[in-house]
């Protein structure tokens, strides 16, 4: 189980649209009911997830623990980086541009560290109108703050 959608719908204020719009409520009410039935069926077996963050949400909302299985990454190609002395003060975040990724947190951290020689890079992809609007909103905030150390 990846990060459970039902957890996002219950705890993320960014997703207020799902409860404030009649159309979204009409869509998500049956979706949530179906998802709850499917989740209950799955609770009898072993639950696998890809991070401790997801495991914590699964446990919080289902009462069941999950086994974390990290996605395989071929590390040999990049092992030279750990051996070198040269380092760059850079924070890189990768993922889809969607509200549940909460890139606003990176903006807050960048603002607190604006006087430090640290560069922030957010690498992502957008798909669909919500994702594109979210990216545009993040880019607007970055431009308003005039952060040259933060790139999308």
C-alpha positions as CSV (number, residue, x, y, z in Angstrom):
1,X,0.0,0.0,0.0
2,X,1.4,3.4,-1.0
3,X,0.5,6.4,1.2
4,X,-3.2,5.7,1.8
5,X,-5.6,8.1,0.0
6,X,-8.0,8.0,2.9
7,X,-5.4,9.5,5.1
8,X,-4.9,12.4,2.7
9,X,-8.6,13.0,2.6
10,X,-8.8,13.1,6.4
11,X,-5.8,15.0,7.5
12,X,-4.5,17.4,4.8
13,X,-6.0,20.9,4.8
14,X,-4.8,21.4,1.2
15,X,-7.5,19.0,0.1
16,X,-10.4,21.1,1.5
17,X,-11.9,21.2,-2.0
18,X,-12.9,17.5,-1.5
19,X,-15.3,18.5,1.3
20,X,-16.3,22.1,0.3
21,X,-17.5,21.4,-3.2
22,X,-20.8,19.5,-3.8
23,X,-19.3,17.9,-7.0
24,X,-16.2,16.7,-5.2
25,X,-18.3,15.4,-2.3
26,X,-20.6,13.5,-4.7
27,X,-17.5,11.9,-6.2
28,X,-15.5,11.2,-3.1
29,X,-18.3,10.0,-0.8
30,X,-18.8,6.7,-2.7
31,X,-15.1,6.5,-3.4
32,X,-14.3,6.6,0.4
33,X,-17.0,4.0,1.1
34,X,-15.6,1.6,-1.5
35,X,-12.0,2.3,-0.4
36,X,-12.9,1.6,3.3
37,X,-14.5,-1.8,2.3
38,X,-11.4,-2.7,0.2
39,X,-9.0,-1.6,3.0
40,X,-10.9,-3.8,5.6
41,X,-10.5,-6.8,3.2
42,X,-6.8,-6.2,2.9
43,X,-6.2,-5.9,6.7
44,X,-6.4,-9.7,7.0
45,X,-3.2,-10.2,5.1
46,X,0.3,-8.8,5.2
47,X,0.5,-5.0,4.4
48,X,3.6,-3.8,2.5
49,X,4.5,-0.1,2.0
50,X,7.4,1.8,0.7
51,X,8.3,4.2,3.6
52,X,8.0,4.6,7.3
53,X,6.0,7.7,6.7
54,X,3.3,5.6,4.9
55,X,3.6,2.9,7.5
56,X,2.8,5.4,10.3
57,X,-0.3,6.7,8.4
58,X,-1.5,3.1,7.7
59,X,-1.1,2.3,11.4
60,X,-2.8,5.5,12.5
61,X,-5.8,4.9,10.3
62,X,-6.1,1.1,10.3
63,X,-4.5,0.1,13.6
64,X,-2.4,-2.4,11.6
65,X,1.4,-2.3,11.2
66,X,3.0,-2.6,7.8
67,X,6.3,-3.9,6.6
68,X,8.4,-1.3,4.9
69,X,10.0,-2.5,1.7
70,X,12.1,0.2,0.1
71,X,12.1,0.5,-3.7
72,X,15.3,-1.0,-5.1
73,X,17.9,1.6,-6.2
74,X,21.1,0.7,-7.9
75,X,23.6,2.5,-5.8
76,X,27.0,1.4,-7.2
77,X,26.9,4.0,-10.0
78,X,26.7,6.8,-7.4
79,X,29.0,5.3,-4.7
80,X,31.8,7.6,-5.9
81,X,29.9,10.6,-4.4
82,X,30.2,9.3,-0.9
83,X,34.0,8.9,-1.3
84,X,34.7,12.4,-2.4
85,X,35.5,15.4,-0.2
86,X,33.8,18.0,-2.4
87,X,30.2,18.6,-1.3
88,X,27.7,21.2,-2.4
89,X,25.2,22.7,0.1
90,X,22.1,21.7,-1.8
91,X,18.7,20.2,-0.9
92,X,17.0,18.3,-3.7
93,X,13.4,17.2,-3.6
94,X,11.8,15.0,-6.3
95,X,8.2,14.2,-6.9
96,X,5.0,15.1,-8.7
97,X,3.7,18.6,-8.2
98,X,0.6,17.8,-6.2
99,X,-0.7,19.5,-3.0
100,X,-0.3,16.4,-0.9
101,X,3.5,16.6,-1.5
102,X,3.4,19.8,0.6
103,X,6.2,21.6,-1.2
104,X,5.2,24.7,0.9
105,X,7.3,23.1,3.6
106,X,10.4,23.4,1.5
107,X,9.4,27.1,0.8
108,X,9.2,27.7,4.6
109,X,12.6,26.0,5.2
110,X,14.2,28.0,2.3
111,X,12.8,31.2,3.9
112,X,14.3,30.4,7.3
113,X,17.7,29.6,5.7
114,X,17.7,32.4,3.1
115,X,20.9,33.9,4.6
116,X,22.7,30.6,4.4
117,X,24.7,29.4,1.4
118,X,22.2,26.6,0.7
119,X,20.6,26.0,-2.7
120,X,17.2,24.3,-2.9
121,X,16.0,22.4,-6.1
122,X,12.6,20.9,-6.5
123,X,12.4,18.5,-9.5
124,X,9.1,17.3,-10.5
125,X,6.4,16.7,-13.1
126,X,2.9,18.0,-13.5
127,X,0.0,16.1,-14.9
128,X,-3.4,17.6,-15.1
129,X,-4.9,20.9,-14.2
130,X,-4.6,20.6,-10.4
131,X,-0.9,19.7,-10.7
132,X,-0.2,22.6,-13.1
133,X,-2.0,25.1,-10.9
134,X,-0.1,23.9,-7.9
135,X,3.2,24.3,-9.7
136,X,2.2,27.8,-10.9
137,X,1.2,28.7,-7.3
138,X,4.6,27.5,-6.0
139,X,6.5,29.4,-8.7
140,X,4.5,32.6,-7.9
141,X,5.5,32.4,-4.2
142,X,9.1,31.8,-5.2
143,X,9.1,34.9,-7.5
144,X,7.3,37.1,-4.9
145,X,10.0,36.2,-2.3
146,X,12.7,36.7,-5.0
147,X,14.6,33.6,-3.9
148,X,17.5,32.9,-6.2
149,X,18.5,29.9,-4.2
150,X,15.3,28.0,-4.9
151,X,14.6,26.5,-8.3
152,X,11.6,24.6,-9.6
